[in-house]
């Protein structure tokens, strides 16, 4: 029987994203002021196209702050994609669950040593909320030791458990 599961997690906007949005709006305001001055000079022909380009650029910057992560599990193969404003998709990682050294809840005292080990690469594909849903997975790929932080569903954890039952640790329901 084939297993196909998918789940989308929206990323929380942090301070960096908010600063980018405010800076782009401030830039449009300054560009509007410059274009207003340009309208009374001989360079008035470039004022409107310049303002339109600035507004479009601000629109692209603001909307690019809407990020979602999509987890797709197909017969034990985990694909993690980044979706930017539902218009652009980029594959972050593709890995089979057989290569997982451990999958465990983030912050669980039993797995602190594995969670805080040295990694070549850390991929954070979680929502950014500290609501206790995040898990980490440690695996090797292309000679690199990678830690993936993500928020799988119970069905995804069960699917991983069919391939590596000893390496998948679920959160104890309290």
C-alpha positions in Angstrom: 0.0 0.0 0.0 1.3 3.4 -1.0 1.7 6.2 1.6 1.1 9.8 0.6 0.8 12.5 3.2 1.2 16.3 2.9 1.0 19.1 5.4 1.5 22.8 5.1 2.9 25.0 7.9 2.8 28.8 7.7 6.0 30.5 9.0 5.5 33.1 11.7 6.7 36.6 10.8 9.6 37.6 13.0 11.4 40.9 13.7 13.5 40.5 10.5 10.4 40.2 8.3 8.6 43.1 10.0 11.7 45.4 9.5 11.8 44.5 5.8 8.1 45.4 5.4 8.5 48.7 7.3 11.7 49.6 5.3 10.1 48.9 2.0 7.1 51.1 2.9 9.5 53.8 4.1 11.4 53.5 0.8 8.2 54.0 -1.2 7.4 57.1 0.8 10.9 58.5 0.1 10.5 57.6 -3.6 7.1 59.3 -3.7 8.7 62.5 -2.2 11.5 62.3 -4.8 9.1 61.8 -7.7 7.0 64.7 -6.5 10.0 66.9 -6.7 10.9 65.5 -10.1 7.5 66.4 -11.5 8.4 70.1 -11.5 11.8 69.6 -13.2 12.8 68.8 -16.7 13.1 65.1 -15.6 9.4 64.8 -15.1 9.1 62.0 -17.7 10.8 59.5 -15.4 8.9 60.3 -12.2 5.8 58.1 -12.9 7.7 55.0 -14.2 10.2 55.3 -11.3 7.4 55.5 -8.8 5.6 52.5 -10.4 8.8 50.5 -10.3 9.3 51.4 -6.6 5.7 50.4 -5.7 6.0 47.1 -7.5 9.4 46.4 -5.9 7.9 47.1 -2.4 4.9 44.8 -3.3 7.4 42.0 -4.1 9.4 42.5 -0.9 6.3 42.6 1.3 4.6 39.6 -0.3 7.8 37.6 -0.2 7.6 37.6 3.6 4.6 35.2 3.4 6.4 31.9 3.8 5.0 28.4 4.2 6.7 25.0 4.4 5.1 21.9 2.8 6.0 18.5 4.0 5.3 15.6 1.6 5.8 12.0 2.6 5.6 9.5 -0.2 6.4 5.9 0.8 8.9 7.0 3.4 10.5 9.7 1.3 10.2 13.2 3.0 10.3 16.2 0.8 10.3 19.7 2.4 9.5 22.7 0.2 9.4 26.4 0.8 6.5 28.2 -0.7 6.8 32.0 -0.9 3.5 33.8 -1.2 1.9 30.9 -3.0 3.7 31.8 -6.2 7.2 30.4 -5.9 8.2 26.9 -4.7 11.7 25.7 -3.8 12.8 22.3 -2.6 14.7 22.5 0.7 15.5 18.8 1.2 14.5 15.4 0.0 15.5 12.5 2.2 14.3 8.9 2.9 13.3 8.1 6.4 15.6 5.0 6.4 18.5 7.5 6.8 17.1 9.1 9.9 19.4 8.6 12.9 16.8 10.0 15.2 13.4 11.8 15.1 12.4 13.3 18.4 10.5 16.2 19.9 12.5 19.4 20.2 13.3 20.4 23.8 12.7 16.9 25.2 15.2 16.4 28.0 15.7 12.8 26.9 17.2 13.8 23.6 19.1 17.0 24.5 22.5 15.5 23.6 21.4 14.5 20.1 19.6 17.8 19.5 22.5 20.0 20.5 25.3 18.0 18.7 27.4 19.6 16.0 25.8 19.6 12.6 27.1 20.6 9.2 23.8 22.1 8.2 20.6 23.0 10.2 17.3 23.4 8.2 14.5 25.1 10.2 11.3 24.4 8.4 9.0 24.9 11.4 6.4 27.6 12.0 8.5 29.4 14.5 5.9 29.3 17.2 7.0 27.7 20.5 3.9 25.6 20.9 5.7 22.3 21.4 4.8 20.7 18.0 8.3 20.9 16.6 10.4 17.8 16.0 14.0 17.4 14.9 15.4 14.8 12.6 19.1 14.0 12.3 20.5 12.3 9.2 23.5 12.2 6.9 23.3 13.2 3.3 26.1 13.7 0.8 28.6 13.4 3.6 27.0 16.1 5.7 25.3 15.6 9.1 22.0 17.5 8.9 19.5 18.5 11.5 16.0 19.2 10.2 13.5 21.0 12.5 9.9 20.5 11.3 6.4 19.9 12.6 5.2 16.5 11.3 1.7 15.2 11.8 1.0 12.0 13.8 0.4 10.1 10.6 3.8 11.2 9.2 5.5 10.0 12.4 3.7 6.7 12.0 4.9 6.5 8.4 8.5 7.1 9.5 8.1 4.5 12.2 7.3 1.8 9.7 10.8 2.3 8.2 12.9 3.0 11.3 10.9 2.0 14.4 13.7 2.4 16.9 14.7 5.9 15.7 11.3 7.6 15.8 10.3 8.9 19.2 6.9 10.5 19.7 6.0 13.1 22.2 4.5 11.6 25.3 0.9 13.0 25.6 0.6 14.7 29.0 
